[in-house]
Amino acid sequence: MTTNPRIRVRDATPADAPIITEIHYKAFAHGIMDQLMYPNGVTEDNRAKFAARLFPPPRSEDEKAKKGENMVWVAEYVPDDGPAEIVAFSRWTLYRQPRPEEVWKVDAAYKPTLEMFGQGANIEVIDTFVGEMRRMSERAAKGEAMLFLGILACLPERQRLGAGSALLRRGVELADSLGLPMRLEASPEGYGLYKKFGFEAYDVLDTKVTETWGPVQPEGSNWGNNNAAELFGQAPKGVLRTVLMKRPVKVSN
């Protein structure tokens, strides 16, 4: 896969939080789940809570062993002249060592709250979607040492520049250098990209959108119905499929 020389990746800083937050909500604004999770639109409280989660207080070595190391990267588009523009970001959690069962089972019982997501968020929907993804991922990983991709998002108007691939490539290089597997939860749009980087499906979360909340799947829309169909069958219309994926440890020849 070729790399766009105008795209560069760097560590994010707290000063980047406003633009990262903007990218996050713009990237998912047209998705049915964001519309259900934020039924009256994204509030300033939602934005503030998300920005705060991006850069938690520094963790002690003991906290890192339990909660992992938080990493946020941004991809910048560098024009011929003028300043660089942040067009995408990714958030990762690095677990350098396995976590004992009594630790990872706490995460496997994750329950989102209004305090986490902010006023105006529909916590019932968030728990059914985001919460269940988190619980499924933790139960499957069983505390293994790994690099976990929590979010990868790009400005809609800056797609197809290779920013997402550049961020993912940096993650792959880090995981390979440490001899660790990688895990993520693939949205309908991201599934194809992750397959190109060697991720393999191991489970799916089929969220019954129409049956549970009413919205009908528009003709031609991508709700991931055919993703991982060779393993789990095709998801029915009205169901949004998220694919849980793992990239095995790279074995050196």
Beta strands, then each sheet from edge to edge (+ up, - down):
strand 1: 7-11
strand 2: 69-77
strand 3: 85-95
strand 4: 146-154
strand 5: 182-186
strand 6: 200-208
strand 7: 239-247
sheet 1: 1+ 2- 3+ 4- 5- 7+ 6-
end
